[in-house]
Amino acid sequence: MKKINWKELGIDLLVDVAASIIIAVGIYNFAMSANFPVAGFSGIAIIMYHLLNIPVGVGTILLNIPVAVFCYKFLGKKFFFRSVKTTIISSVFIDYVAPMFPVYEGERFLAALCMGILCGIGYAMIFMRSSSTGGQDFISMSIKKVKPHISLGMITFALDMLTIVAGSLLVFKDIDGFIYGVIVTYLMAIVMDKIMYGIDEGKMTLIVTERGDEVARHIDEYSGRGSTILQGIGSYSKKEKAVVMCACNNKQMYTIKKIAHQVDPKAFTIIMESNEVLGEGFKEEI
């Protein structure tokens, strides 16, 4: 048997607890009192609570059982058991911890904003530890395995819309509630993607020039960023050119763009958004 990494397990448990508190507060203390449909299996569990009086956490676990069995082959043993652990913790927190906090009874719009931000943060924390809260997360991650080019936030948004429509038609029967549900779902997807892919965002530039060494040297001197020099050939002129590739943060890009123009006014500069940069000088751990 593989030796248990107790440090990693301890970090996983701490993240599960912190994320579960955030998610539980978002669902129980903001969404349920505001009476708008919530997306995902939590939303279905809330529907069950209103129709059958089944606690939300218990309903979430019951819904997870058939989905977990079906999606197991797509997820792998490690991710599956991580998710089972996280699902149990988050479900317990919804039923037993969140009720200890005061329930928000103010504006529904503010409740929707708080719920979307809190749950987006909580779910992102869990996904970043290679886990999930089961249910729709199992389905989302299974789709992500099959279609890796689709962002996780957008997969979640598409699936969430089905739950929102069902909740609006079966329980709340409120067009305003439907609109709030859409706002929450979109906001949650944006927050998830921003946290998971945007914390280390910055810029990347490609500078096509005949003075590649000089441009790279000045970039290093004035901005402290290293560069990679690629060899290129102009499609029209057939002349050999250097392509200086440099990743940097948003503030440094202005300096780099200015340097490239000063060194070679004829340089062709392309500036692109970079969602995440890994490596020396940036985030070094995946």
Backbone as CSV, one residue per row, in Angstrom:
resi,resn,N_x,N_y,N_z,CA_x,CA_y,CA_z,C_x,C_y,C_z
1,MET,0.829,-1.200,0.000,0.000,0.000,0.000,0.870,1.259,0.000
2,LYS,0.382,2.279,-0.688,1.116,3.534,-0.748,1.076,4.229,0.606
3,LYS,2.230,4.748,1.023,2.318,5.412,2.310,1.509,6.701,2.305
4,ILE,0.783,6.939,3.382,-0.068,8.119,3.496,0.793,9.351,3.749
5,ASN,0.570,10.383,2.982,1.245,11.662,3.192,0.402,12.470,4.176
6,TRP,0.781,12.417,5.456,-0.026,13.030,6.496,-0.052,14.548,6.376
7,LYS,1.025,15.144,5.901,1.044,16.597,5.725,0.032,17.021,4.667
8,GLU,0.035,16.315,3.554,-0.910,16.630,2.474,-2.346,16.401,2.926
9,LEU,-2.554,15.308,3.658,-3.895,15.025,4.166,-4.356,16.107,5.137
10,GLY,-3.441,16.581,5.988,-3.783,17.638,6.930,-4.159,18.932,6.221
11,ILE,-3.395,19.276,5.173,-3.717,20.481,4.401,-5.070,20.333,3.720
12,ASP,-5.322,19.136,3.159,-6.609,18.877,2.517,-7.769,19.072,3.483
13,LEU,-7.605,18.559,4.712,-8.670,18.685,5.707,-8.893,20.145,6.106
14,LEU,-7.800,20.883,6.268,-7.932,22.303,6.618,-8.641,23.080,5.508
15,VAL,-8.271,22.802,4.264,-8.922,23.467,3.133,-10.385,23.062,3.044
16,ASP,-10.662,21.769,3.265,-12.056,21.296,3.241,-12.900,22.016,4.284
17,VAL,-12.359,22.147,5.487,-13.101,22.804,6.572,-13.342,24.276,6.241
18,ALA,-12.279,24.973,5.813,-12.417,26.403,5.497,-13.383,26.621,4.343
19,ALA,-13.219,25.829,3.279,-14.094,25.982,2.115,-15.532,25.599,2.449
20,SER,-15.702,24.564,3.256,-17.049,24.118,3.623,-17.789,25.171,4.437
21,ILE,-17.079,25.862,5.314,-17.703,26.948,6.078,-18.182,28.044,5.134
22,ILE,-17.323,28.420,4.185,-17.673,29.480,3.236,-18.875,29.080,2.389
23,ILE,-18.848,27.844,1.866,-19.954,27.370,1.025,-21.238,27.243,1.828
24,ALA,-21.124,26.693,3.033,-22.315,26.497,3.870,-22.983,27.824,4.204
25,VAL,-22.188,28.825,4.532,-22.751,30.147,4.829,-23.414,30.738,3.590
26,GLY,-22.759,30.587,2.436,-23.339,31.105,1.203,-24.683,30.474,0.883
27,ILE,-24.785,29.146,1.074,-26.021,28.441,0.739,-27.087,28.634,1.811
28,TYR,-26.743,28.355,3.053,-27.748,28.343,4.120,-28.122,29.753,4.570
29,ASN,-27.124,30.592,4.798,-27.380,31.892,5.422,-27.771,32.981,4.429
30,PHE,-27.482,32.753,3.142,-27.851,33.751,2.151,-28.890,33.237,1.153
31,ALA,-28.633,32.079,0.533,-29.514,31.620,-0.550,-30.868,31.137,-0.054
32,MET,-30.888,30.309,0.978,-32.147,29.707,1.422,-33.120,30.756,1.946
33,SER,-32.628,31.765,2.661,-33.520,32.780,3.207,-34.013,33.747,2.135
34,ALA,-33.256,33.880,1.035,-33.626,34.811,-0.031,-34.617,34.207,-1.019
35,ASN,-34.834,32.881,-0.934,-35.816,32.201,-1.779,-35.571,32.403,-3.278
36,PHE,-34.329,32.156,-3.700,-34.080,32.072,-5.134,-33.403,30.734,-5.422
37,PRO,-33.603,30.191,-6.613,-33.067,28.868,-6.909,-31.547,28.865,-6.929
38,VAL,-30.979,27.832,-6.350,-29.527,27.666,-6.303,-29.133,26.586,-7.286
39,ALA,-28.015,26.783,-7.945,-27.585,25.844,-8.968,-26.929,24.610,-8.360
40,GLY,-26.777,23.585,-9.174,-26.073,22.385,-8.772,-26.883,21.466,-7.881
41,PHE,-26.195,20.477,-7.314,-26.865,19.517,-6.444,-27.346,20.177,-5.154
42,SER,-26.676,21.256,-4.751,-27.163,21.996,-3.589,-28.539,22.578,-3.877
43,GLY,-28.726,23.052,-5.114,-30.025,23.567,-5.507,-31.095,22.499,-5.508
44,ILE,-30.742,21.314,-6.001,-31.704,20.204,-5.991,-32.017,19.810,-4.552
45,ALA,-30.997,19.823,-3.696,-31.208,19.495,-2.280,-32.128,20.513,-1.611
46,ILE,-32.003,21.781,-1.998,-32.897,22.810,-1.448,-34.326,22.574,-1.923
47,ILE,-34.491,22.157,-3.172,-35.821,21.814,-3.686,-36.412,20.662,-2.864
48,MET,-35.589,19.653,-2.586,-36.040,18.534,-1.763,-36.408,18.991,-0.357
49,TYR,-35.664,19.973,0.151,-35.961,20.508,1.482,-37.344,21.171,1.496
50,HIS,-37.644,21.942,0.464,-38.933,22.632,0.406,-40.086,21.675,0.144
51,LEU,-39.851,20.646,-0.665,-40.924,19.731,-1.026,-41.087,18.577,-0.045
52,LEU,-39.964,18.064,0.473,-40.002,16.853,1.298,-39.475,17.065,2.716
53,ASN,-38.987,18.275,3.012,-38.449,18.602,4.330,-37.218,17.761,4.693
54,ILE,-36.430,17.397,3.680,-35.175,16.669,3.900,-34.058,17.688,4.087
55,PRO,-33.252,17.600,5.157,-32.146,18.551,5.350,-31.251,18.630,4.119
56,VAL,-30.743,19.817,3.852,-29.981,20.048,2.620,-28.745,19.156,2.557
57,GLY,-28.006,19.050,3.659,-26.805,18.209,3.656,-27.116,16.756,3.408
58,VAL,-28.158,16.257,4.057,-28.564,14.860,3.859,-29.006,14.632,2.416
59,GLY,-29.782,15.577,1.889,-30.227,15.462,0.500,-29.074,15.447,-0.474
60,THR,-28.048,16.259,-0.182,-26.870,16.295,-1.049,-26.162,14.947,-1.080
61,ILE,-26.018,14.317,0.086,-25.371,13.004,0.147,-26.191,11.953,-0.600
62,LEU,-27.507,11.967,-0.425,-28.368,11.001,-1.115,-28.277,11.156,-2.631
63,LEU,-28.238,12.390,-3.107,-28.129,12.633,-4.548,-26.770,12.204,-5.102
64,ASN,-25.754,12.255,-4.249,-24.399,11.958,-4.704,-24.164,10.482,-4.975
65,ILE,-24.883,9.614,-4.302,-24.593,8.180,-4.379,-24.671,7.648,-5.811
66,PRO,-25.788,7.806,-6.549,-25.827,7.254,-7.910,-24.864,7.943,-8.869
67,VAL,-24.678,9.254,-8.712,-23.772,9.980,-9.597,-22.330,9.545,-9.370
68,ALA,-21.957,9.335,-8.106,-20.596,8.891,-7.785,-20.298,7.535,-8.412
69,VAL,-21.258,6.639,-8.357,-21.077,5.309,-8.944,-20.898,5.410,-10.454
70,PHE,-21.704,6.265,-11.094,-21.663,6.391,-12.557,-20.372,7.053,-13.027
71,CYS,-19.897,8.070,-12.306,-18.756,8.874,-12.751,-17.409,8.347,-12.263
72,TYR,-17.410,7.285,-11.474,-16.175,6.792,-10.864,-15.093,6.501,-11.901
73,LYS,-15.472,5.878,-13.006,-14.471,5.465,-14.000,-13.815,6.660,-14.697
74,PHE,-14.479,7.815,-14.701,-13.907,9.003,-15.325,-12.972,9.762,-14.384
75,LEU,-13.115,9.551,-13.088,-12.464,10.408,-12.112,-11.185,9.831,-11.513
76,GLY,-11.100,8.515,-11.406,-9.944,7.912,-10.766,-10.135,7.770,-9.272
77,LYS,-9.449,6.798,-8.688,-9.652,6.461,-7.278,-9.283,7.618,-6.347
78,LYS,-8.151,8.269,-6.598,-7.671,9.313,-5.685,-8.647,10.483,-5.641
79,PHE,-9.052,10.960,-6.812,-9.984,12.084,-6.853,-11.332,11.691,-6.262
80,PHE,-11.762,10.459,-6.517,-13.060,9.999,-6.026,-13.106,10.016,-4.493
81,PHE,-12.091,9.434,-3.852,-12.105,9.362,-2.388,-11.858,10.730,-1.744
82,ARG,-11.069,11.579,-2.414,-10.929,12.950,-1.933,-12.299,13.644,-1.929
83,SER,-13.045,13.424,-2.999,-14.340,14.079,-3.143,-15.356,13.556,-2.144
84,VAL,-15.312,12.253,-1.868,-16.219,11.684,-0.862,-15.967,12.350,0.488
85,LYS,-14.691,12.485,0.842,-14.324,13.156,2.100,-14.851,14.589,2.128
86,THR,-14.617,15.330,1.051,-15.039,16.730,0.996,-16.555,16.851,1.022
87,THR,-17.239,15.956,0.324,-18.704,15.998,0.271,-19.310,15.797,1.647
88,ILE,-18.787,14.831,2.393,-19.310,14.578,3.745,-19.086,15.782,4.642
89,ILE,-17.876,16.356,4.583,-17.568,17.512,5.424,-18.470,18.691,5.079
90,SER,-18.599,19.003,3.790,-19.405,20.159,3.393,-20.878,19.955,3.720
91,SER,-21.379,18.724,3.579,-22.781,18.447,3.898,-23.063,18.609,5.382
92,VAL,-22.140,18.129,6.214,-22.294,18.286,7.664,-22.277,19.761,8.045
93,PHE,-21.418,20.529,7.413,-21.324,21.952,7.733,-22.595,22.698,7.349
94,ILE,-23.219,22.316,6.235,-24.465,22.978,5.822,-25.570,22.738,6.837
95,ASP,-25.669,21.510,7.343,-26.773,21.158,8.252,-26.520,21.542,9.706
96,TYR,-25.251,21.555,10.121,-24.985,21.712,11.550,-24.153,22.937,11.927
97,VAL,-23.321,23.457,11.022,-22.468,24.592,11.353,-23.089,25.912,10.892
98,ALA,-23.559,25.948,9.649,-24.145,27.189,9.128,-25.307,27.716,9.975
99,PRO,-26.181,26.843,10.517,-27.271,27.373,11.357,-26.804,28.119,12.603
100,MET,-25.529,27.962,12.978,-25.013,28.692,14.135,-24.791,30.175,13.824
101,PHE,-24.713,30.520,12.528,-24.492,31.900,12.128,-25.833,32.579,11.840
102,PRO,-25.888,33.894,11.990,-27.149,34.596,11.699,-27.512,34.514,10.225
103,VAL,-28.797,34.415,9.959,-29.308,34.338,8.587,-29.542,35.750,8.061
104,TYR,-29.057,36.003,6.865,-29.222,37.326,6.255,-30.654,37.489,5.755
105,GLU,-31.289,38.573,6.123,-32.680,38.809,5.743,-32.845,40.150,5.029
106,GLY,-31.782,40.620,4.417,-31.829,41.899,3.716,-32.231,41.754,2.262
107,GLU,-31.683,42.624,1.410,-32.016,42.653,-0.003,-31.610,41.347,-0.694
108,ARG,-32.496,40.861,-1.561,-32.201,39.612,-2.280,-30.999,39.773,-3.200
109,PHE,-30.853,40.950,-3.784,-29.729,41.175,-4.688,-28.404,41.048,-3.948
110,LEU,-28.331,41.645,-2.752,-27.108,41.537,-1.955,-26.873,40.098,-1.508
111,ALA,-27.963,39.395,-1.193,-27.835,37.984,-0.828,-27.287,37.181,-1.997
112,ALA,-27.755,37.493,-3.210,-27.278,36.794,-4.406,-25.795,37.060,-4.633
113,LEU,-25.373,38.312,-4.477,-23.963,38.656,-4.657,-23.085,37.925,-3.643
114,CYS,-23.507,37.958,-2.377,-22.717,37.304,-1.327,-22.637,35.802,-1.555
115,MET,-23.769,35.200,-1.908,-23.774,33.764,-2.140,-22.870,33.386,-3.315
116,GLY,-22.954,34.142,-4.420,-22.123,33.839,-5.588,-20.646,33.960,-5.304
117,ILE,-20.252,35.014,-4.586,-18.835,35.220,-4.277,-18.331,34.166,-3.292
118,LEU,-19.088,33.932,-2.223,-18.660,32.971,-1.205,-18.542,31.561,-1.785
119,CYS,-19.564,31.124,-2.501,-19.523,29.762,-3.049,-18.466,29.639,-4.142
120,GLY,-18.270,30.691,-4.932,-17.209,30.654,-5.944,-15.840,30.482,-5.305
121,ILE,-15.596,31.205,-4.211,-14.323,31.078,-3.493,-14.182,29.675,-2.904
122,GLY,-15.237,29.203,-2.257,-15.181,27.894,-1.611,-14.955,26.763,-2.587
123,TYR,-15.702,26.751,-3.679,-15.548,25.685,-4.672,-14.170,25.747,-5.340
124,ALA,-13.665,26.949,-5.601,-12.341,27.085,-6.206,-11.265,26.519,-5.276
125,MET,-11.380,26.805,-3.976,-10.425,26.265,-3.005,-10.404,24.747,-3.041
126,ILE,-11.584,24.153,-3.140,-11.690,22.692,-3.154,-11.134,22.121,-4.451
127,PHE,-11.481,22.714,-5.595,-10.976,22.223,-6.880,-9.459,22.327,-6.955
128,MET,-8.895,23.366,-6.353,-7.445,23.555,-6.408,-6.696,22.519,-5.574
129,ARG,-7.402,21.820,-4.697,-6.810,20.715,-3.938,-7.142,19.367,-4.574
130,SER,-7.522,19.405,-5.858,-7.845,18.185,-6.618,-8.964,17.389,-5.955
131,SER,-9.982,18.105,-5.489,-11.137,17.470,-4.878,-12.389,18.141,-5.405
132,SER,-13.547,17.773,-4.870,-14.807,18.387,-5.264,-15.828,18.106,-4.176
133,THR,-17.001,18.708,-4.323,-18.089,18.433,-3.386,-19.052,17.401,-3.958
134,GLY,-18.581,16.625,-4.917,-19.395,15.549,-5.472,-20.512,16.064,-6.352
135,GLY,-21.481,15.176,-6.612,-22.665,15.561,-7.362,-22.350,16.166,-8.699
136,GLN,-22.796,17.386,-8.899,-22.553,18.066,-10.166,-21.072,18.276,-10.407
137,ASP,-20.285,18.415,-9.320,-18.837,18.537,-9.487,-18.267,17.285,-10.156
138,PHE,-18.796,16.103,-9.785,-18.370,14.873,-10.456,-18.657,14.963,-11.949
139,ILE,-19.848,15.441,-12.283,-20.218,15.558,-13.692,-19.336,16.587,-14.389
140,SER,-19.115,17.733,-13.730,-18.276,18.787,-14.316,-16.864,18.293,-14.573
141,MET,-16.272,17.619,-13.585,-14.908,17.130,-13.739,-14.817,16.019,-14.769
142,SER,-15.872,15.211,-14.893,-15.893,14.164,-15.910,-15.915,14.779,-17.304
143,ILE,-16.728,15.832,-17.485,-16.761,16.535,-18.768,-15.410,17.186,-19.041
144,LYS,-14.793,17.752,-17.989,-13.486,18.378,-18.130,-12.432,17.375,-18.579
145,LYS,-12.540,16.136,-18.102,-11.612,15.078,-18.518,-11.768,14.779,-20.004
146,VAL,-13.023,14.748,-20.468,-13.308,14.424,-21.865,-13.053,15.629,-22.770
147,LYS,-13.399,16.834,-22.281,-13.241,18.067,-23.053,-12.353,19.049,-22.281
148,PRO,-11.037,18.815,-22.222,-10.158,19.638,-21.379,-10.038,21.092,-21.815
149,HIS,-10.416,21.401,-23.063,-10.280,22.772,-23.551,-11.382,23.691,-23.034
150,ILE,-12.447,23.129,-22.460,-13.548,23.932,-21.936,-13.243,24.301,-20.488
151,SER,-13.416,25.579,-20.132,-13.096,26.006,-18.765,-14.091,25.404,-17.779
152,LEU,-13.578,25.118,-16.587,-14.405,24.487,-15.561,-15.557,25.388,-15.143
153,GLY,-15.296,26.684,-15.083,-16.350,27.611,-14.698,-17.508,27.610,-15.674
154,MET,-17.208,27.532,-16.976,-18.264,27.552,-17.978,-19.041,26.230,-18.008
155,ILE,-18.357,25.112,-17.745,-19.063,23.829,-17.648,-20.050,23.887,-16.493
156,THR,-19.573,24.400,-15.367,-20.427,24.524,-14.191,-21.616,25.433,-14.471
157,PHE,-21.369,26.519,-15.170,-22.451,27.464,-15.488,-23.536,26.800,-16.329
158,ALA,-23.134,26.035,-17.351,-24.116,25.387,-18.221,-24.967,24.375,-17.450
159,LEU,-24.319,23.574,-16.601,-25.070,22.593,-15.825,-25.953,23.266,-14.779
160,ASP,-25.452,24.352,-14.218,-26.207,25.057,-13.184,-27.506,25.634,-13.724
161,MET,-27.502,26.057,-14.976,-28.706,26.644,-15.554,-29.872,25.652,-15.544
162,LEU,-29.570,24.372,-15.720,-30.630,23.354,-15.688,-31.290,23.314,-14.316
163,THR,-30.486,23.394,-13.258,-31.021,23.368,-11.900,-31.824,24.623,-11.594
164,ILE,-31.344,25.760,-12.068,-32.047,27.022,-11.819,-33.438,26.993,-12.439
165,VAL,-33.514,26.529,-13.680,-34.808,26.450,-14.349,-35.740,25.508,-13.599
166,ALA,-35.213,24.346,-13.177,-36.036,23.386,-12.436,-36.528,23.982,-11.125
167,GLY,-35.623,24.664,-10.405,-36.020,25.273,-9.144,-37.057,26.362,-9.332
168,SER,-36.895,27.136,-10.393,-37.840,28.217,-10.651,-39.234,27.680,-10.972
169,LEU,-39.303,26.589,-11.722,-40.588,26.047,-12.147,-41.271,25.243,-11.047
170,LEU,-40.487,24.478,-10.268,-41.088,23.551,-9.304,-41.395,24.169,-7.948
171,VAL,-40.543,25.056,-7.476,-40.670,25.515,-6.086,-40.999,27.001,-5.984
172,PHE,-40.117,27.837,-6.479,-40.233,29.261,-6.194,-41.249,29.972,-7.095
173,LYS,-41.337,29.524,-8.358,-42.314,30.091,-9.293,-42.257,31.616,-9.280
174,ASP,-41.042,32.119,-9.402,-40.795,33.553,-9.265,-39.778,33.962,-10.325
175,ILE,-40.202,34.829,-11.245,-39.293,35.224,-12.319,-38.109,36.013,-11.782
176,ASP,-38.328,36.815,-10.720,-37.208,37.535,-10.104,-36.201,36.561,-9.500
177,GLY,-36.742,35.502,-8.874,-35.855,34.485,-8.320,-35.015,33.826,-9.396
178,PHE,-35.611,33.582,-10.551,-34.865,32.994,-11.677,-33.719,33.908,-12.093
179,ILE,-33.999,35.212,-12.174,-32.965,36.179,-12.566,-31.838,36.203,-11.535
180,TYR,-32.211,36.200,-10.260,-31.190,36.178,-9.210,-30.357,34.897,-9.302
181,GLY,-31.005,33.787,-9.593,-30.285,32.528,-9.731,-29.271,32.571,-10.855
182,VAL,-29.645,33.193,-11.970,-28.718,33.334,-13.099,-27.533,34.212,-12.704
183,ILE,-27.824,35.316,-11.999,-26.749,36.215,-11.552,-25.772,35.473,-10.642
184,VAL,-26.321,34.716,-9.693,-25.482,33.958,-8.760,-24.604,32.965,-9.506
185,THR,-25.201,32.248,-10.441,-24.471,31.206,-11.164,-23.353,31.797,-12.004
186,TYR,-23.641,32.875,-12.702,-22.619,33.512,-13.533,-21.498,34.079,-12.666
187,LEU,-21.863,34.727,-11.572,-20.866,35.305,-10.673,-19.984,34.222,-10.063
188,MET,-20.597,33.112,-9.683,-19.841,32.014,-9.100,-18.840,31.443,-10.106
189,ALA,-19.262,31.308,-11.369,-18.362,30.794,-12.401,-17.190,31.740,-12.631
190,ILE,-17.465,33.041,-12.648,-16.401,34.029,-12.858,-15.410,34.003,-11.699
191,VAL,-15.921,33.961,-10.464,-15.044,33.937,-9.287,-14.182,32.679,-9.286
192,MET,-14.796,31.526,-9.617,-14.028,30.281,-9.672,-12.891,30.373,-10.671
193,ASP,-13.183,30.814,-11.891,-12.151,30.900,-12.919,-11.080,31.920,-12.553
194,LYS,-11.500,33.025,-11.920,-10.535,34.063,-11.553,-9.561,33.554,-10.511
195,ILE,-10.067,32.830,-9.525,-9.206,32.309,-8.456,-8.323,31.174,-8.976
196,MET,-8.913,30.266,-9.768,-8.171,29.093,-10.216,-7.156,29.413,-11.306
197,TYR,-7.501,30.352,-12.191,-6.640,30.611,-13.338,-6.093,32.031,-13.392
198,GLY,-6.612,32.933,-12.541,-6.269,34.332,-12.705,-5.422,34.945,-11.625
199,ILE,-5.112,34.197,-10.557,-4.309,34.765,-9.471,-2.934,35.179,-9.978
200,ASP,-2.361,34.381,-10.844,-1.023,34.661,-11.350,-1.061,35.169,-12.785
201,GLU,-2.137,35.862,-13.140,-2.257,36.358,-14.499,-1.303,37.517,-14.733
202,GLY,-1.012,37.753,-15.969,-0.129,38.846,-16.332,-0.171,39.044,-17.824
203,LYS,0.962,39.388,-18.401,1.047,39.638,-19.833,2.179,38.813,-20.429
204,MET,2.061,38.548,-21.719,3.160,37.946,-22.458,3.323,38.723,-23.749
205,THR,4.557,38.998,-24.109,4.808,39.741,-25.334,5.736,38.966,-26.259
206,LEU,5.493,39.117,-27.536,6.370,38.598,-28.577,6.856,39.796,-29.380
207,ILE,8.164,40.006,-29.380,8.758,41.162,-30.055,9.576,40.650,-31.232
208,VAL,9.110,40.918,-32.438,9.810,40.489,-33.654,10.750,41.616,-34.071
209,THR,12.039,41.334,-34.044,13.041,42.385,-34.260,14.310,41.794,-34.860
210,GLU,15.110,42.666,-35.453,16.420,42.257,-35.955,17.511,42.503,-34.913
211,ARG,17.102,43.001,-33.745,18.064,43.309,-32.676,17.641,42.576,-31.401
212,GLY,17.447,41.294,-31.521,16.924,40.484,-30.433,17.783,40.496,-29.180
213,ASP,19.098,40.333,-29.345,19.984,40.298,-28.182,19.932,41.612,-27.411
214,GLU,19.913,42.727,-28.138,19.908,44.035,-27.486,18.575,44.289,-26.772
215,VAL,17.474,43.896,-27.406,16.163,44.059,-26.780,16.071,43.235,-25.503
216,ALA,16.516,41.977,-25.563,16.461,41.104,-24.390,17.332,41.639,-23.267
217,ARG,18.518,42.177,-23.624,19.424,42.718,-22.607,18.799,43.927,-21.916
218,HIS,18.167,44.806,-22.659,17.550,45.990,-22.075,16.328,45.624,-21.223
219,ILE,15.577,44.619,-21.651,14.434,44.168,-20.841,14.913,43.674,-19.486
220,ASP,15.984,42.888,-19.497,16.534,42.370,-18.243,17.078,43.509,-17.371
221,GLU,17.714,44.496,-17.997,18.344,45.589,-17.263,17.310,46.510,-16.618
222,TYR,16.238,46.817,-17.333,15.303,47.838,-16.860,14.054,47.270,-16.173
223,SER,13.741,46.009,-16.426,12.545,45.451,-15.784,12.847,44.238,-14.918
224,GLY,14.062,43.696,-15.052,14.426,42.537,-14.241,13.815,41.240,-14.736
225,ARG,13.277,41.239,-15.944,12.666,40.031,-16.506,13.575,39.399,-17.547
226,GLY,13.685,38.075,-17.464,14.417,37.345,-18.487,13.550,37.138,-19.714
227,SER,14.180,36.789,-20.807,13.472,36.581,-22.064,13.963,35.309,-22.727
228,THR,13.201,34.857,-23.683,13.605,33.729,-24.522,13.637,34.217,-25.963
229,ILE,14.756,33.993,-26.637,14.906,34.457,-28.015,14.675,33.284,-28.959
230,LEU,13.663,33.418,-29.792,13.335,32.408,-30.791,13.798,32.890,-32.162
231,GLN,14.087,31.944,-33.034,14.511,32.289,-34.385,13.308,32.251,-35.323
232,GLY,13.164,33.310,-36.124,12.056,33.372,-37.066,12.511,33.886,-38.414
233,ILE,11.635,33.736,-39.405,11.910,34.206,-40.769,10.691,34.977,-41.254
234,GLY,10.904,36.179,-41.756,9.799,36.971,-42.286,9.202,36.298,-43.509
235,SER,7.902,36.142,-43.529,7.254,35.425,-44.637,7.366,36.191,-45.954
236,TYR,7.430,37.503,-45.883,7.516,38.314,-47.105,8.956,38.615,-47.478
237,SER,9.724,39.108,-46.492,11.108,39.508,-46.780,12.068,38.330,-46.829
238,LYS,11.681,37.218,-46.180,12.543,36.033,-46.066,13.814,36.298,-45.256
239,LYS,13.806,37.412,-44.504,14.958,37.725,-43.668,14.830,37.032,-42.315
240,GLU,15.976,36.647,-41.754,15.974,36.059,-40.427,15.725,37.139,-39.380
241,LYS,14.858,36.826,-38.447,14.519,37.769,-37.378,14.532,37.033,-36.046
242,ALA,14.713,37.797,-34.993,14.614,37.241,-33.646,13.229,37.544,-33.093
243,VAL,12.677,36.576,-32.362,11.390,36.764,-31.686,11.669,36.685,-30.189
244,VAL,11.605,37.828,-29.526,11.878,37.895,-28.090,10.565,37.651,-27.344
245,MET,10.524,36.565,-26.592,9.328,36.220,-25.829,9.579,36.513,-24.358
246,CYS,8.670,37.254,-23.754,8.859,37.647,-22.357,7.521,37.646,-21.631
247,ALA,7.476,36.980,-20.474,6.294,36.992,-19.603,6.565,37.936,-18.444
248,CYS,5.552,38.689,-18.053,5.738,39.656,-16.979,4.390,39.967,-16.347
249,ASN,4.402,40.766,-15.285,3.129,41.181,-14.706,2.613,42.409,-15.448
250,ASN,1.406,42.817,-15.097,0.755,43.896,-15.840,1.525,45.214,-15.758
251,LYS,2.116,45.501,-14.604,2.813,46.767,-14.424,4.096,46.837,-15.246
252,GLN,4.776,45.695,-15.413,6.048,45.684,-16.119,5.892,45.780,-17.629
253,MET,4.676,45.467,-18.141,4.502,45.421,-19.583,4.709,46.781,-20.239
254,TYR,4.282,47.849,-19.576,4.460,49.183,-20.160,5.936,49.477,-20.373
255,THR,6.767,49.148,-19.375,8.207,49.386,-19.487,8.816,48.568,-20.621
256,ILE,8.408,47.301,-20.716,8.961,46.426,-21.747,8.568,46.908,-23.141
257,LYS,7.316,47.318,-23.291,6.853,47.825,-24.588,7.641,49.075,-24.992
258,LYS,7.874,49.944,-24.018,8.617,51.175,-24.286,10.069,50.876,-24.648
259,ILE,10.676,49.927,-23.944,12.070,49.551,-24.217,12.217,48.998,-25.628
260,ALA,11.294,48.108,-26.006,11.365,47.488,-27.333,11.306,48.546,-28.432
261,HIS,10.459,49.553,-28.252,10.338,50.614,-29.265,11.590,51.488,-29.298
262,GLN,12.182,51.743,-28.117,13.383,52.577,-28.078,14.569,51.884,-28.735
263,VAL,14.714,50.584,-28.487,15.844,49.845,-29.054,15.663,49.640,-30.551
264,ASP,14.439,49.284,-30.970,14.168,49.041,-32.380,12.798,49.611,-32.734
265,PRO,12.760,50.855,-33.238,11.474,51.481,-33.577,10.673,50.684,-34.610
266,LYS,11.339,49.818,-35.383,10.655,49.029,-36.394,10.194,47.665,-35.861
267,ALA,10.417,47.415,-34.583,10.040,46.117,-34.003,8.527,45.924,-34.065
268,PHE,8.139,44.680,-34.297,6.723,44.315,-34.330,6.397,43.658,-32.990
269,THR,5.568,44.324,-32.190,5.321,43.883,-30.820,3.892,43.370,-30.658
270,ILE,3.769,42.166,-30.119,2.461,41.570,-29.844,2.340,41.394,-28.333
271,ILE,1.253,41.884,-27.745,1.023,41.779,-26.306,-0.248,40.956,-26.080
272,MET,-0.139,39.932,-25.237,-1.258,39.019,-25.000,-1.519,38.879,-23.509
273,GLU,-2.749,38.528,-23.185,-3.087,38.200,-21.808,-2.532,36.821,-21.467
274,SER,-2.037,36.682,-20.256,-1.538,35.391,-19.789,-2.268,35.042,-18.503
275,ASN,-3.129,34.027,-18.549,-3.951,33.681,-17.388,-3.120,33.202,-16.210
276,GLU,-2.048,32.476,-16.508,-1.231,31.932,-15.426,0.166,31.680,-15.939
277,VAL,1.166,32.024,-15.132,2.566,31.813,-15.500,3.221,30.988,-14.402
278,LEU,3.827,29.880,-14.784,4.515,28.999,-13.848,5.997,28.992,-14.164
279,GLY,6.832,28.992,-13.142,8.262,28.927,-13.383,9.023,29.954,-12.539
280,GLU,10.310,30.040,-12.752,11.163,30.920,-11.951,10.724,32.371,-12.082
281,GLY,10.561,33.019,-10.963,10.116,34.402,-10.965,8.618,34.569,-10.872
282,PHE,7.899,33.450,-11.057,6.443,33.459,-10.944,6.054,32.367,-9.960
283,LYS,4.880,31.781,-10.144,4.472,30.684,-9.264,5.231,29.431,-9.659
284,GLU,5.903,28.808,-8.694,6.768,27.681,-9.005,6.130,26.347,-8.744
285,GLU,4.969,26.318,-8.077,4.299,25.058,-7.796,2.968,25.024,-8.501
286,ILE,2.611,23.860,-9.047,1.321,23.685,-9.709,0.304,23.299,-8.667
